[in-house]
Amino acid sequence: MDIKQNILDAVNEWLTPTFDTATQEAIKELMTTSPKELEESFYKNLEFGTGGMRGVMGVGNNRINKYTLGKSTQGLSDYLHTSFPNQPIKAVIAYDCRHNSDTLAKLVADVFSANGIHVYLFSSLRPTPELSFALKYLGCQCGIVLTASHNPPEYNGYKVYWEDGGQIVPPEDEGIINVIENLNYDQIKFTANEDLIEYIDTEVDEAFVKSTIENASFNTPAEAKENLNIVFTSLHGTSITLVPDTFAQAGYPNVHIVEEQRVPNGDFPTVKSPNPEEPEALAMALALADKTNSDIVIGTDPDCDRLGVAVRNNEGQMTLLNGNQTMILMTAFLLEEWKKAGKINGKQFVGSTIVSTPMIMELASAYGVQFKVGLTGFKWIAKMIKDFPELQFIGGGEESFGYMVGDAVRDKDAVAATLLICEVAAQAKAKGSTVYKELLKLYVAHGFYKEHLISITKKGMEGLAEINQMMISLRENPVKEINEQRVIMLEDYKSSVAKNLLTGEEEIMDMPKADVLIYYTEDGSKICARPSGTEPKIKFYISVNTALDAVENFNKVEAVLNEKIKNIIAAMQLN
């Protein structure tokens, strides 16, 4: 096959003495046996997306390896010295259960230390939210976590956090990327200063668990906690290091752990995908729930920032909630608790993202609390806390099964969210209700919003081109009607223009640019198209809604909304 010149140039650079012998031999092997894989490994530089840098492990500039991570860390080190001149710089590093996460974490620590930066390195794997907490707790300017969240086993990644505890956002992200892009691989300082690397563990763990219980506990009686029967699975990930301790210290004794998934393992041997968004991932936990007659099932992803939740429906069967539903339940609970405590005075806010359910805005309005919306990703919710210091942050989430309680952790946090949803469940059970019934009551009070996600995978260089072409087509040929409903508004976050398609009026949106399109139809439906920033996918988020006059009519009204979603999928040819 013919290999493009830019790919050959990149390959030839990696065959120079700057790169070690093992790397060069691996590249030569690809040249003779897997030219297609060689092309995939070198056709572009691995980029920072919504969740930092994430990719398949291997050799090449489009892969996760010692050189791509080394170059990023060298650039980050240079940027830190420029941003914090004449002061000692500290960074903290955590890592998850993935293959090579521990060695890559040490490599990152080596490069930081070689650049005169004091490094706190967790002595073993830890949940991602603890990294955000540790950054502020230890007074660091920067934090790194080695993780690829719920991606397949061949992936790893690198998320960068700034001094506020949140992931990097403008202007830091652009500044760091510019420095990295202007670096050569031979400028990476790999030789560690071991005197600057300090290993951390129990002190930070204890402080993190204590903070979690303070933020996510709400005067639930001990008897109510003891009566809640819980199934928990870590899906072979990091949450096993802290969630059981958090349950014990918070007073929840009846926790059944899925033993087959307890041990951290980067191969995730019992699941097709370690993603709690996928029903299949929680199959073993659901089976254990039926065996133990449990009230609630909770599963966390490998780096413990997302959680999947299942509860018993009105027929007593375990039902999986989606990310929007868990977000609504937890936000409503927090708002009610703040209201009971007399802490709402109009100077509070909840946060969410443009692809999440609009129902959270209705909740905020009902409680007299401000609502802030950002682009996809929790870094934008964390940025809200920084941007509005005069306001108190109550909580916030997004549809992708993540939630943030208060501002002690500036990222989605499945440790705190696990405890919070158990508080919701325990208090509901104590008053003769269930989590499911509480959700239906919220639909009656605030409108029945139902969401659906279509995710289309397109792998590799050709897949990326297909995804780009799909977005180009949607922009050049905007949909005027969906399911016999006129599109009344089109928001294009790439051009920052919101256009009323009925009047032709245009409005500039005050939000960072992103490759996202959102359609609003005259019946209140919302359809969003967005390429993923961390996976080879294009996603379509569908939200429909209607009034629900009584809990008893839920099934009938849900059937109407399901039909509407089905018709939207057909109209947009997404099936």
RODO-2510 file (C-alpha; in nm, 4 decimals, decimal comma):
residues 575
     n   res          X          Y          Z
     1     m     0,0000     0,0000     0,0000
     2     d     0,1088     0,3584    -0,0636
     3     i     0,1943     0,5455     0,2550
     4     k     0,1481     0,9220     0,2573
     5     q     0,4569     1,1395     0,2871
     6     n     0,3571     1,2974     0,6204
     7     i     0,3255     0,9483     0,7698
     8     l     0,6646     0,8426     0,6294
     9     d     0,8237     1,1584     0,7732
    10     a     0,6832     1,0806     1,1173
    11     v     0,7951     0,7158     1,0948
    12     n     1,1482     0,8167     0,9932
    13     e     1,1726     1,0558     1,2879
    14     w     1,0843     0,7704     1,5244
    15     l     1,3613     0,5582     1,3708
    16     t     1,6317     0,8017     1,4862
    17     p     1,8496     0,7474     1,7993
    18     t     1,6186     0,9779     2,0012
    19     f     1,3939     0,6736     2,0389
    20     d     1,5000     0,3548     2,2151
    21     t     1,5846     0,0323     2,0345
    22     a     1,2653    -0,1471     2,1408
    23     t     1,0528     0,1321     1,9905
    24     q     1,2482     0,1282     1,6636
    25     e     1,2235    -0,2502     1,6359
    26     a     0,8471    -0,2384     1,6966
    27     i     0,8094     0,0197     1,4178
    28     k     1,0149    -0,1912     1,1749
    29     e     0,7940    -0,4876     1,2586
    30     l     0,4824    -0,2825     1,1740
    31     m     0,6406    -0,1709     0,8442
    32     t     0,6767    -0,5282     0,7290
    33     t     0,3749    -0,6996     0,8831
    34     s     0,1062    -0,4357     0,9467
    35     p     0,1288    -0,1322     0,7160
    36     k    -0,2326    -0,0406     0,7963
    37     e    -0,1549    -0,0381     1,1703
    38     l     0,1582     0,1666     1,0950
    39     e    -0,0580     0,4237     0,9157
    40     e    -0,3055     0,4370     1,2070
    41     s    -0,0174     0,4831     1,4521
    42     f     0,1396     0,7787     1,2730
    43     y    -0,1216     0,9620     1,0645
    44     k    -0,1789     1,2317     1,3270
    45     n    -0,0620     1,3459     1,6675
    46     l    -0,2644     1,2227     1,9630
    47     e    -0,4696     1,5226     2,0735
    48     f    -0,6174     1,6581     2,3943
    49     g    -0,9952     1,6070     2,3852
    50     t    -1,2769     1,6664     2,6356
    51     g    -1,1109     1,4240     2,8777
    52     g    -0,7445     1,5041     2,8115
    53     m    -0,5385     1,2697     2,5960
    54     r    -0,6654     0,9175     2,5403
    55     g    -0,5728     0,6521     2,2894
    56     v    -0,4557     0,3024     2,2062
    57     m    -0,1220     0,2029     2,3581
    58     g     0,1614     0,1355     2,1137
    59     v     0,4406     0,3024     1,9198
    60     g     0,3888     0,6200     1,7190
    61     n     0,2727     0,9763     1,7620
    62     n    -0,0959     0,8690     1,7536
    63     r    -0,0490     0,6204     2,0378
    64     i    -0,0065     0,6310     2,4148
    65     n     0,3585     0,5551     2,4962
    66     k     0,6565     0,6906     2,6906
    67     y     0,7363     0,9460     2,4198
    68     t     0,3907     1,0945     2,3624
    69     l     0,3323     1,1144     2,7394
    70     g     0,6902     1,2311     2,7947
    71     k     0,6518     1,5107     2,5419
    72     s     0,3207     1,6206     2,6940
    73     t     0,4722     1,6189     3,0433
    74     q     0,7802     1,8106     2,9278
    75     g     0,5583     2,0733     2,7673
    76     l     0,3415     2,0867     3,0778
    77     s     0,6536     2,1296     3,2949
    78     d     0,7736     2,4199     3,0796
    79     y     0,4293     2,5800     3,0957
    80     l     0,4146     2,5424     3,4746
    81     h     0,7495     2,7192     3,5163
    82     t     0,6223     3,0043     3,2984
    83     s     0,2845     3,0245     3,4764
    84     f     0,4233     3,0103     3,8309
    85     p     0,7595     3,1883     3,8112
    86     n     0,9902     3,2076     4,1111
    87     q     0,7902     2,9665     4,3249
    88     p     0,8235     2,5976     4,4091
    89     i     0,5987     2,3893     4,1852
    90     k     0,4202     2,0758     4,3057
    91     a     0,2270     1,8139     4,1093
    92     v     0,0335     1,5057     4,2166
    93     i    -0,0108     1,1899     4,0088
    94     a    -0,2632     0,9067     4,0358
    95     y    -0,3309     0,6073     3,8154
    96     d    -0,5927     0,3385     3,7593
    97     c    -0,5982    -0,0383     3,6978
    98     r    -0,5135    -0,0322     3,3285
    99     h    -0,2174    -0,2075     3,1745
   100     n     0,0968     0,0075     3,2076
   101     s    -0,0791     0,2760     3,4158
   102     d     0,1663     0,2305     3,7032
   103     t     0,4781     0,2439     3,4847
   104     l     0,3445     0,5364     3,2818
   105     a     0,2619     0,7215     3,6053
   106     k     0,6214     0,6737     3,7230
   107     l     0,7463     0,7930     3,3827
   108     v     0,5393     1,1127     3,4174
   109     a     0,6766     1,1586     3,7699
   110     d     1,0306     1,1141     3,6362
   111     v     0,9866     1,3868     3,3743
   112     f     0,8305     1,6285     3,6245
   113     s     1,1112     1,5683     3,8745
   114     a     1,3756     1,6050     3,6042
   115     n     1,2302     1,9526     3,5515
   116     g     1,2638     2,0473     3,9189
   117     i     0,8964     1,9843     4,0071
   118     h     0,8112     1,8181     4,3401
   119     v     0,5898     1,5169     4,2707
   120     y     0,3429     1,3431     4,4992
   121     l     0,2834     0,9972     4,3508
   122     f     0,0177     0,7611     4,4864
   123     s     0,1836     0,4367     4,5903
   124     s    -0,0882     0,2272     4,4238
   125     l    -0,3998     0,2714     4,2110
   126     r    -0,6643     0,5242     4,3246
   127     p    -0,9990     0,6664     4,2005
   128     t    -0,9722     0,9679     3,9706
   129     p    -1,1799     1,1949     4,2007
   130     e    -0,9227     1,1451     4,4765
   131     l    -0,6632     1,3007     4,2448
   132     s    -0,8752     1,6174     4,2164
   133     f    -0,9154     1,6252     4,5947
   134     a    -0,5462     1,5575     4,6590
   135     l    -0,4401     1,8402     4,4297
   136     k    -0,6080     2,1000     4,6520
   137     y    -0,5366     1,9135     4,9759
   138     l    -0,1613     1,9099     4,9031
   139     g    -0,1498     2,2629     4,7580
   140     c    -0,0343     2,1587     4,4099
   141     q    -0,0471     2,3612     4,0915
   142     c    -0,1097     2,0595     3,8703
   143     g    -0,2345     1,7026     3,8775
   144     i    -0,2254     1,4083     3,6389
   145     v    -0,4240     1,0866     3,6361
   146     l    -0,3316     0,7970     3,4105
   147     t    -0,6618     0,6473     3,2958
   148     a    -0,8760     0,5757     2,9932
   149     s    -1,1965     0,5650     3,1960
   150     h    -1,4241     0,2926     3,0504
   151     n    -1,2502     0,2496     2,7132
   152     p    -1,1473    -0,1016     2,5981
   153     p    -0,8349    -0,2656     2,7526
   154     e    -0,5960    -0,1564     2,4767
   155     y    -0,6482     0,2116     2,5695
   156     n    -0,4806     0,4344     2,8231
   157     g    -0,4854     0,8087     2,8786
   158     y    -0,3675     1,1156     3,0585
   159     k    -0,5910     1,3757     3,2207
   160     v    -0,4468     1,7088     3,3306
   161     y    -0,5833     1,9061     3,6271
   162     w    -0,5020     2,2639     3,7294
   163     e    -0,4595     2,4320     4,0680
   164     d    -0,8367     2,4681     4,1312
   165     g    -0,8725     2,0878     4,1139
   166     g    -1,0575     2,0927     3,7812
   167     q    -0,9385     1,9657     3,4445
   168     i    -0,7602     2,2170     3,2264
   169     v    -0,9803     2,4642     3,0374
   170     p    -0,9037     2,7802     2,8365
   171     p    -0,6656     2,9529     2,8439
   172     e    -0,4448     2,6878     3,0070
   173     d    -0,5335     2,4103     2,7616
   174     e    -0,4418     2,6095     2,4498
   175     g    -0,1284     2,7412     2,6187
   176     i    -0,0105     2,3933     2,7163
   177     i    -0,0892     2,2478     2,3728
   178     n     0,1085     2,5249     2,2000
   179     v     0,4139     2,4542     2,4135
   180     i     0,3868     2,0779     2,3512
   181     e     0,3497     2,1215     1,9746
   182     n     0,6644     2,3337     1,9592
   183     l     0,8731     2,0719     2,1403
   184     n     1,0909     1,8072     1,9813
   185     y     1,1095     1,4581     2,1266
   186     d     1,4828     1,5000     2,1971
   187     q     1,3976     1,7806     2,4423
   188     i     1,2223     1,5457     2,6863
   189     k     1,4065     1,5137     3,0182
   190     f     1,3563     1,1518     3,1208
   191     t     1,6220     1,1270     3,3943
   192     a     1,4416     1,1449     3,7274
   193     n     1,5447     1,3362     4,0371
   194     e     1,4228     1,0746     4,2851
   195     d     1,4648     1,3218     4,5733
   196     l     1,1690     1,5164     4,4331
   197     i     0,9329     1,2148     4,4145
   198     e     0,7290     1,1562     4,7308
   199     y     0,4936     0,8581     4,7627
   200     i     0,1524     0,9192     4,9249
   201     d    -0,1314     0,6976     5,0414
   202     t    -0,3238     0,6676     5,3711
   203     e    -0,3197     1,0300     5,4893
   204     v    -0,4818     1,1525     5,1679
   205     d    -0,7195     0,8522     5,1616
   206     e    -0,8446     0,9295     5,5117
   207     a    -0,8924     1,2994     5,4340
   208     f    -1,0749     1,2163     5,1114
   209     v    -1,3176     0,9710     5,2748
   210     k    -1,3837     1,2169     5,5591
   211     s    -1,4565     1,4957     5,3072
   212     t    -1,6814     1,2653     5,1026
   213     i    -1,8950     1,1752     5,4046
   214     e    -1,9222     1,5416     5,5065
   215     n    -2,0352     1,6442     5,1568
   216     a    -2,2655     1,3559     5,0647
   217     s    -2,4381     1,2656     5,3960
   218     f    -2,7635     1,4342     5,5000
   219     n    -2,8794     1,3318     5,8468
   220     t    -3,0125     0,9963     5,7369
   221     p    -3,1060     0,8013     6,0544
   222     a    -2,8807     0,5061     6,1404
   223     e    -3,1805     0,2705     6,1245
   224     a    -3,2606     0,3830     5,7685
   225     k    -2,9009     0,3177     5,6624
   226     e    -2,9034    -0,0258     5,8230
   227     n    -3,2287    -0,1149     5,6432
   228     l    -3,0918    -0,0352     5,2985
   229     n    -2,9696    -0,3454     5,1177
   230     i    -2,6960    -0,2548     4,8658
   231     v    -2,5121    -0,4401     4,5872
   232     f    -2,1873    -0,2801     4,4749
   233     t    -1,9441    -0,3676     4,1963
   234     s    -1,6153    -0,1998     4,1137
   235     l    -1,6061    -0,3635     3,7666
   236     h    -1,2400    -0,4585     3,8231
   237     g    -1,1524    -0,0928     3,8836
   238     t    -1,0149     0,1466     4,1425
   239     s    -1,3285     0,2099     4,3473
   240     i    -1,2633    -0,1040     4,5520
   241     t    -0,9815     0,0886     4,7246
   242     l    -1,2178     0,3427     4,8843
   243     v    -1,5908     0,2844     4,8329
   244     p    -1,6239    -0,0062     5,0836
   245     d    -1,4437     0,2035     5,3484
   246     t    -1,6699     0,4979     5,2706
   247     f    -1,9805     0,2797     5,3134
   248     a    -1,8504     0,1473     5,6468
   249     q    -1,7564     0,4878     5,7872
   250     a    -2,0833     0,6441     5,6655
   251     g    -2,2849     0,3764     5,8488
   252     y    -2,4074     0,1495     5,5664
   253     p    -2,3444    -0,2105     5,6845
   254     n    -2,5492    -0,4109     5,4329
   255     v    -2,3249    -0,4002     5,1271
   256     h    -2,2893    -0,7043     4,9010
   257     i    -1,9835    -0,6774     4,6756
   258     v    -1,9657    -0,8671     4,3471
   259     e    -1,6626    -1,0773     4,4372
   260     e    -1,5885    -1,1872     4,0787
   261     q    -1,5320    -0,8207     3,9878
   262     r    -1,3585    -0,7097     4,3092
   263     v    -0,9942    -0,7509     4,2018
   264     p    -0,8585    -0,4676     3,9807
   265     n    -0,7756    -0,6041     3,6370
   266     g    -0,6996    -0,4097     3,3192
   267     d    -0,8404    -0,6904     3,1044
   268     f    -1,1855    -0,6495     3,2681
   269     p    -1,2388    -1,0262     3,2248
   270     t    -1,6046    -1,0544     3,3283
   271     v    -1,7458    -0,7778     3,1065
   272     k    -1,7470    -0,6892     2,7397
   273     s    -1,7035    -0,3238     2,8390
   274     p    -1,6385    -0,1875     3,1921
   275     n    -1,8838     0,0939     3,1271
   276     p    -2,1735     0,1293     3,3741
   277     e    -2,3690     0,2987     3,0944
   278     e    -2,3943    -0,0473     2,9341
   279     p    -2,6633    -0,2695     3,0936
   280     e    -2,4484    -0,5768     3,0259
   281     a    -2,1742    -0,4428     3,2567
   282     l    -2,4063    -0,4672     3,5583
   283     a    -2,5463    -0,8138     3,4788
   284     m    -2,3591    -0,9901     3,7607
   285     a    -2,4549    -0,7165     4,0085
   286     l    -2,8215    -0,7440     3,9094
   287     a    -2,8123    -1,1205     3,9563
   288     l    -2,6625    -1,0732     4,3038
   289     a    -2,9319    -0,8134     4,3844
   290     d    -3,2060    -1,0653     4,3105
   291     k    -3,0261    -1,3322     4,5137
   292     t    -2,9912    -1,0989     4,8153
   293     n    -3,3212    -0,9115     4,7647
   294     s    -3,1294    -0,5826     4,7539
   295     d    -3,2874    -0,2406     4,7071
   296     i    -3,0205    -0,0809     4,4912
   297     v    -2,7315    -0,1762     4,2630
   298     i    -2,4347     0,0539     4,2050
   299     g    -2,1455    -0,0070     3,9662
   300     t    -1,8528     0,2245     3,8993
   301     d    -1,6244     0,2461     3,5977
   302     p    -1,2506     0,1620     3,6183
   303     d    -1,1356     0,5047     3,7364
   304     c    -1,4420     0,5547     3,9595
   305     d    -1,5745     0,8801     3,8230
   306     r    -1,8980     0,7405     3,6703
   307     l    -2,1630     0,5238     3,8289
   308     g    -2,4486     0,3127     3,7024
   309     v    -2,7527     0,2661     3,9255
   310     a    -3,0369     0,0137     3,9231
   311     v    -3,3388     0,0220     4,1558
   312     r    -3,6612    -0,1749     4,1928
   313     n    -3,9542    -0,0527     3,9850
   314     n    -4,3189    -0,0583     4,0884
   315     e    -4,3363    -0,4295     4,0022
   316     g    -4,0342    -0,5039     4,2220
   317     q    -3,8026    -0,5722     3,9295
   318     m    -3,4546    -0,4228     3,9057
   319     t    -3,4505    -0,1385     3,6533
   320     l    -3,1443     0,0458     3,5263
   321     l    -3,1592     0,4231     3,5538
   322     n    -2,9848     0,6358     3,2932
   323     g    -2,7419     0,9157     3,3734
   324     n    -3,0044     1,1861     3,3349
   325     q    -3,2363     1,0115     3,5794
   326     t    -2,9709     0,9643     3,8493
   327     m    -2,8681     1,3280     3,8010
   328     i    -3,2279     1,4443     3,8460
   329     l    -3,2784     1,2306     4,1573
   330     m    -2,9586     1,3481     4,3241
   331     t    -3,0076     1,7139     4,2308
   332     a    -3,3680     1,7148     4,3577
   333     f    -3,2539     1,5513     4,6826
   334     l    -2,9755     1,8076     4,7319
   335     l    -3,2077     2,0993     4,6574
   336     e    -3,4651     1,9701     4,9047
   337     e    -3,1987     1,9221     5,1734
   338     w    -3,0597     2,2727     5,1168
   339     k    -3,4139     2,4112     5,1299
   340     k    -3,4905     2,2289     5,4580
   341     a    -3,1686     2,3672     5,6047
   342     g    -3,2707     2,7218     5,5042
   343     k    -2,9585     2,7618     5,2903
   344     i    -3,1210     2,8724     4,9622
   345     n    -3,1213     3,2498     4,9140
   346     g    -3,0774     3,2890     4,5369
   347     k    -2,6984     3,2821     4,5551
   348     q    -2,6653     2,9128     4,4749
   349     f    -2,6423     2,7261     4,1463
   350     v    -2,6524     2,3820     3,9918
   351     g    -2,4620     2,2973     3,6747
   352     s    -2,5026     2,0705     3,3765
   353     t    -2,4107     2,0400     3,0090
   354     i    -2,5698     2,1149     2,6733
   355     v    -2,6321     1,7452     2,5931
   356     s    -2,8002     1,6633     2,9251
   357     t    -3,1699     1,6676     3,0157
   358     p    -3,3380     2,0111     3,0219
   359     m    -3,5307     1,8848     3,3259
   360     i    -3,2478     1,9914     3,5558
   361     m    -3,3164     2,3519     3,4548
   362     e    -3,6802     2,3079     3,5591
   363     l    -3,5662     2,1741     3,8981
   364     a    -3,3336     2,4677     3,9592
   365     s    -3,6070     2,7146     3,8693
   366     a    -3,8577     2,5461     4,1021
   367     y    -3,6194     2,5901     4,3970
   368     g    -3,5140     2,9461     4,3147
   369     v    -3,1603     2,8375     4,2342
   370     q    -2,9523     2,9579     3,9398
   371     f    -2,8742     2,7176     3,6560
   372     k    -2,5487     2,7175     3,4598
   373     v    -2,4917     2,5149     3,1444
   374     g    -2,1615     2,4351     2,9760
   375     l    -2,0123     2,2228     2,7023
   376     t    -1,9829     1,8450     2,7446
   377     g    -1,7416     1,7394     3,0165
   378     f    -1,7072     1,8063     3,3857
   379     k    -1,4188     2,0441     3,3344
   380     w    -1,6812     2,2989     3,2268
   381     i    -1,8882     2,2419     3,5412
   382     a    -1,5726     2,2809     3,7508
   383     k    -1,4974     2,6038     3,5617
   384     m    -1,8382     2,7408     3,6653
   385     i    -1,7292     2,7244     4,0300
   386     k    -1,4178     2,9235     3,9421
   387     d    -1,6098     3,1710     3,7236
   388     f    -1,8814     3,2447     3,9813
   389     p    -1,7023     3,2683     4,3188
   390     e    -1,9905     3,4721     4,4585
   391     l    -2,2260     3,1730     4,4182
   392     q    -2,2401     2,8457     4,6113
   393     f    -2,2271     2,5280     4,4036
   394     i    -2,4844     2,2718     4,5189
   395     g    -2,4217     1,9938     4,2693
   396     g    -2,4204     1,9114     3,9038
   397     g    -2,4023     1,6356     3,6493
   398     e    -2,4295     1,5268     3,2912
   399     e    -2,5988     1,2500     3,1021
   400     s    -2,2897     1,0288     3,0856
   401     f    -2,3433     0,8848     3,4348
   402     g    -2,1347     1,1381     3,6264
   403     y    -2,2165     1,3612     3,9212
   404     m    -2,0363     1,6147     4,1400
   405     v    -2,1516     1,6937     4,4949
   406     g    -2,0301     2,0305     4,6229
   407     d    -1,6882     2,1669     4,5338
   408     a    -1,4423     1,9550     4,7366
   409     v    -1,3809     1,7515     4,4212
   410     r    -1,3837     1,9444     4,0941
   411     d    -1,4684     1,6500     3,8705
   412     k    -1,7315     1,3808     3,8437
   413     d    -1,6995     1,1708     4,1558
   414     a    -1,8489     0,8235     4,1848
   415     v    -1,7360     0,7876     4,5471
   416     a    -1,9491     1,0808     4,6667
   417     a    -2,2270     1,0049     4,4155
   418     t    -2,2466     0,6440     4,5371
   419     l    -2,2952     0,7634     4,8928
   420     l    -2,5454     1,0310     4,7854
   421     i    -2,7703     0,7957     4,5880
   422     c    -2,7722     0,5623     4,8908
   423     e    -2,8863     0,8552     5,1049
   424     v    -3,1708     0,9096     4,8550
   425     a    -3,2592     0,5397     4,8643
   426     a    -3,2351     0,5014     5,2431
   427     q    -3,4559     0,8030     5,3136
   428     a    -3,7091     0,6944     5,0494
   429     k    -3,7330     0,3436     5,1968
   430     a    -3,7676     0,4816     5,5504
   431     k    -4,0802     0,6732     5,4484
   432     g    -4,2333     0,3774     5,2653
   433     s    -4,1326     0,4908     4,9179
   434     t    -3,8628     0,3841     4,6681
   435     v    -3,6108     0,5633     4,4494
   436     y    -3,8259     0,4741     4,1487
   437     k    -4,1410     0,6233     4,3019
   438     e    -3,9492     0,9390     4,3936
   439     l    -3,8438     0,9740     4,0292
   440     l    -4,2025     0,9423     3,9078
   441     k    -4,3137     1,2094     4,1570
   442     l    -4,0499     1,4415     4,0125
   443     y    -4,1914     1,3803     3,6624
   444     v    -4,5385     1,4796     3,7836
   445     a    -4,4050     1,7927     3,9530
   446     h    -4,1626     1,9160     3,6869
   447     g    -4,2568     1,7475     3,3575
   448     f    -4,1750     1,4043     3,2196
   449     y    -3,8455     1,4274     3,0301
   450     k    -3,7160     1,1177     2,8551
   451     e    -3,3768     1,0897     2,6869
   452     h    -3,2178     0,8463     2,4461
   453     l    -2,8596     0,8182     2,3164
   454     i    -2,7565     0,6865     1,9759
   455     s    -2,3828     0,6163     1,9566
   456     i    -2,2265     0,5267     1,6211
   457     t    -1,8693     0,3895     1,6265
   458     k    -1,6343     0,4716     1,3372
   459     k    -1,2806     0,3530     1,4102
   460     g    -0,9478     0,4713     1,2733
   461     m    -0,8480     0,7263     1,0111
   462     e    -1,1359     0,6373     0,7769
   463     g    -1,3838     0,6473     1,0637
   464     l    -1,2698     0,9949     1,1664
   465     a    -1,3204     1,1140     0,8087
   466     e    -1,6718     0,9642     0,8055
   467     i    -1,7631     1,1368     1,1314
   468     n    -1,6321     1,4686     1,0034
   469     q    -1,8335     1,4273     0,6826
   470     m    -2,1514     1,3520     0,8793
   471     m    -2,1114     1,6788     1,0702
   472     i    -2,0367     1,8712     0,7486
   473     s    -2,3529     1,7300     0,5878
   474     l    -2,5651     1,8239     0,8899
   475     r    -2,4296     2,1790     0,8725
   476     e    -2,4573     2,2257     0,4972
   477     n    -2,8016     2,0660     0,4775
   478     p    -2,9686     2,1596     0,8064
   479     v    -3,2725     1,9530     0,8951
   480     k    -3,5883     2,1660     0,8684
   481     e    -3,8370     1,9124     1,0018
   482     i    -3,8050     1,6123     1,2366
   483     n    -4,0942     1,3709     1,2970
   484     e    -4,3398     1,6147     1,1330
   485     q    -4,2307     1,8869     1,3748
   486     r    -4,0673     2,2031     1,2451
   487     v    -3,7173     2,2763     1,3703
   488     i    -3,7512     2,6207     1,5248
   489     m    -3,3968     2,6714     1,6521
   490     l    -3,0547     2,5453     1,5461
   491     e    -2,7535     2,6018     1,7692
   492     d    -2,4152     2,5563     1,6024
   493     y    -2,1419     2,5621     1,8652
   494     k    -1,8687     2,5582     1,6008
   495     s    -1,9797     2,8944     1,4608
   496     s    -2,1233     3,0098     1,7979
   497     v    -2,4481     3,0989     1,6187
   498     a    -2,8018     3,0181     1,7343
   499     k    -3,0445     3,0638     1,4467
   500     n    -3,4221     3,0872     1,4652
   501     l    -3,5232     2,8976     1,1520
   502     l    -3,8713     3,0520     1,1488
   503     t    -3,7670     3,4181     1,1628
   504     g    -3,4087     3,3939     1,0373
   505     e    -3,2839     3,5801     1,3457
   506     e    -2,9342     3,4909     1,4610
   507     e    -2,7765     3,5257     1,8023
   508     i    -2,4122     3,4832     1,9048
   509     m    -2,3732     3,2256     2,1832
   510     d    -2,1337     3,3111     2,4659
   511     m    -1,9659     2,9728     2,4954
   512     p    -1,6371     2,8177     2,3786
   513     k    -1,6471     2,6728     2,0287
   514     a    -1,7166     2,3007     1,9905
   515     d    -1,8184     2,0636     1,7122
   516     v    -2,1800     2,0347     1,8282
   517     l    -2,5179     2,0934     1,6626
   518     i    -2,8459     2,1108     1,8566
   519     y    -3,1936     2,1138     1,6985
   520     y    -3,5033     2,2281     1,8894
   521     t    -3,8444     2,1400     1,7478
   522     e    -4,1778     2,3132     1,8022
   523     d    -4,3049     2,0361     2,0333
   524     g    -4,0117     2,0866     2,2748
   525     s    -3,7931     1,8013     2,1533
   526     k    -3,4158     1,8476     2,1458
   527     i    -3,1709     1,6563     1,9260
   528     c    -2,7967     1,7037     1,9606
   529     a    -2,5208     1,5758     1,7274
   530     r    -2,1676     1,5585     1,8666
   531     p    -1,8499     1,3655     1,7834
   532     s    -1,6969     1,2179     2,0988
   533     g    -1,3784     1,3821     2,2237
   534     t    -1,2396     1,0597     2,3706
   535     e    -1,3728     0,7727     2,1584
   536     p    -1,4108     0,7021     1,7834
   537     k    -1,7833     0,7753     1,7941
   538     i    -2,0452     1,0240     1,6859
   539     k    -2,3280     1,0621     1,9344
   540     f    -2,6877     1,1778     1,8922
   541     y    -2,8660     1,2831     2,2105
   542     i    -3,2465     1,2893     2,1915
   543     s    -3,4687     1,4509     2,4562
   544     v    -3,8484     1,4566     2,4457
   545     n    -4,0975     1,5652     2,7091
   546     t    -4,4611     1,6036     2,8020
   547     a    -4,6738     1,6567     3,1097
   548     l    -4,7463     1,3668     3,3471
   549     d    -5,0654     1,4313     3,5424
   550     a    -5,0402     1,1343     3,7800
   551     v    -4,7937     0,8602     3,8733
   552     e    -5,0538     0,6005     3,7767
   553     n    -5,0384     0,7153     3,4133
   554     f    -4,6590     0,6809     3,3857
   555     n    -4,6524     0,3689     3,1654
   556     k    -4,9076     0,5088     2,9215
   557     v    -4,7286     0,8426     2,8858
   558     e    -4,3874     0,6746     2,8619
   559     a    -4,5157     0,4701     2,5674
   560     v    -4,6081     0,7935     2,3894
   561     l    -4,2591     0,9377     2,4478
   562     n    -4,0927     0,6132     2,3392
   563     e    -4,2872     0,6273     2,0134
   564     k    -4,1774     0,9869     1,9629
   565     i    -3,8117     0,8900     2,0129
   566     k    -3,8517     0,5997     1,7707
   567     n    -3,9972     0,8343     1,5071
   568     i    -3,7145     1,0873     1,5551
   569     i    -3,4559     0,8113     1,5071
   570     a    -3,6299     0,7015     1,1865
   571     a    -3,6693     1,0577     1,0585
   572     m    -3,2975     1,1276     1,1054
   573     q    -3,2019     0,7846     0,9647
   574     l    -3,0068     0,6890     1,2751
   575     n    -3,1273     0,3292     1,2881
***
